[in-house]
Amino acid sequence: MTQTLEQIRQEFPILNVKVHGKPLVYLDSAATAQKPQCVIDAESEFYATINAGVHRGAHELAARSTLAFEEARAKVAELVGANAEEGSEELVVTAGATAGLNLLATSFGYASMGRGGKVAERFVLKPGDEIVVSKAEHHSVLLPFQELAARTGATLRWFDLDTEGRIRTDMADEVITERTKIVAITHISNVTGAITDVATVVKRAHEVGALVVLDACQSVPHIAIDFHALDVDFAAFSAHKMYGPTGVGFLYGKRELLEALPPATFGGSMVELAWMDKPADYMMPPARFEAGTQPVAQVVAAGVAAQWMREIGMDRIAQHEQEITKELLKINELDGVRVLGPLSTEQRIGTVSFEVEGVHPHDVGQYIDAQGIAIRVGHHCAQPAQRHFGVYASNRASCGIYTTVEDARAFVEAVGKVRAFFEV
């Protein structure tokens, strides 16, 4: 039987918490989503019943933990459309999306130094080559690839944004050239909530032989995702934004690319044979990229989160959040309030950044928090996007499946009182 929204909300124990004596209204899901009880229980139960190292040891607990670990990886793969035929060999476990993107940039750097041999030549960067990003990028995309360009002598280029903060993919033919080797771009902006026209970017990039790296942090929790259908070469996302635990994320890569990519970190459980007098023989993906002890309990809980999302239905989640987005956008009708991003629900999610004229964002956030409403304050780790709108910081409200229309209306009402409170 399909759960009602109220039944879904009841699965989140934190929503019973009071803040400043008021019921919590949580509107910071773009930063981190809250966790349903089944996810909380899954992590705890792992430690209580089958805790052991995975892919090492021959005892029963090791076998059970390894099985739970790989079954969880498969559940996440199913959520995002990875390796439907072969299981989950296209998903690498990382410490988060930031770790996954840095893994890629580091691996491309090693390939550029000659590591990985002939099969890794397609990842090699040199002076004259180009890496393309956009002004909408989270620093976890911008900085690793900016540094990669600096290390290899490649040139960093970028897509500009339009007046709504959308990536100017209409300029793909101009920005992505025959010299482009990598295009690293966000699927959905964590500032504007705008959905990127990924198909146009992928088409042009593949025409010139470039690889596409997708930041899917803000898309996996909110809309149906199929990496195979998108035809991106790599993608990174974090579990904690998709109702899962912190400390774990996933890097998707096309199987043939992961097999050719040299590893970025080195240690136990990623090597077939190690020698004193010659380079090691590394394991096949994903193990090649998973050196050391993995966050096993968190991966198991992430698998539960992925299954929980699929049971609710990604289309239902997206539809519900569209209704919330309509309500959140009503702040743009308030005097002295400007939304930084699209003003309609078309091709966007319920992540709404805004500024209040005459009031510092930190003061806005403090006033909103005093009403029991949690929102984000700052530059949202995307400073170029903020500067595009002529600000250095802003406020941001963002929703999840547990957000109600009443939550959104309470937020709008609170924003409407900010300027009067500060006597602006």
Steps between C-alpha positions, in 0.01 A plus 500: 500500500629844407608704801357844558735794538423511871592132536828567321570796729445280802799292393732794579557520877683832474181673385375462859779725624417853611725795418479815713184350647336463159440189283789451258444609139796353313579679175867414456480170312737623227772504767403167655174308506351358817494122550200268530505253789569206268832659395595579859414143602693344211827662604451409865394144419809443288725582793290290736475187285747458212781755545816373326745598229371447147682314222750367753479217749340159457285494811120515501465863612736612223289313246177653631637855509644465149165377370315789668757748362466380141122468518487863615723608213261323260199680651665836446598398146138412427386842623729689260492270198849350522593157366155345487645198319817435700401607850683792655851498354459858375461647851807579708452563872653832609490720810254731319455684172795728577722195548371347176570812295846535652562133427428565133714812480787318672470198273499721190812665640674165549407399145653827379823397677505174306343276762251243372684434177358513150141426605498818712610729217148633445519659846829679432501880520775728373555867414255604230226267625189644660283417800149649499290579809234765567447799726224304674738239639532404863858545617528119512483504121676826426805464723614141420486566127648846533793340684521223239533764230777671699689171549484394137519834318150460359275805464186538710197633313142543617138544406349832603153532656188677378296750701323218686830334587452216251809361328526636144503162329386675182869600470621139511648509149703807593611397850576133426766487228716241328755560779254414778586180689269523805167670566414504872158645566217501751172327427308733733640817655510503879444878486223547244342153486517526120524173306775497238433393142740207533408345164635800306825495697549124460428510127752774432765356734484157342516654151849626585600192701479667841396327823200627698514507881165571664444638848176319589485598869188711461326280243517147645285591806238694307436363149515164324856435380635261238870551436492264203221699335684826571812343342735683738841342545534560874272632773537564872240526775475483879288273719423761764302711252286198401372421853804284572789532746792740490852391413419306185436573135528335162690557178334363187714422199443313178650157547754528218621836631543380857701204370740738321524763774803479733424493874526814712554360849708202601489242777330181602233314304565672165801303377531152350877468537751733665876480441810670634669542162217582260159671494203322653226327306176673596160339531215560260244773580344587730750344745788681327364831631403382849827483689481443875203438725168611355216671694312172492219580744435826318491328161250246633283785632535683167365191327198508731452870417512426126245220534279724718505772233412253226210363705356851539569564131728766356217639286290544812786671682553736207130578469467575871803726497360692203203596718735615773707696249193700395451604861865582566520721191227725640773685693576677173167680538616658827634856505877513503551129436672365189522133401837403353389259231202403286166641613291214362498131589605407147825305480591568862473342843400640838833661581437874526775750577407860572614834635312746719575861416671687780548198730817292523440130415627394845245727666228360275604146592506578870151649491365205299667255739333673796169398344607134511578493127835361381642652180851540356704820527821580309645458153390135479850394384428658161650847510513565123125430481436746782709768329299446183202640690707782648513359854765333712257305718131418509238296679366171369193293572485145365246223536471124525224242495419586864441871426137608521312788341455633854879496547547701182230750595651548846830576330346754262322667790825521698694649207224756460565629854879529476529857373248633751683324784827668403318828432610518138 
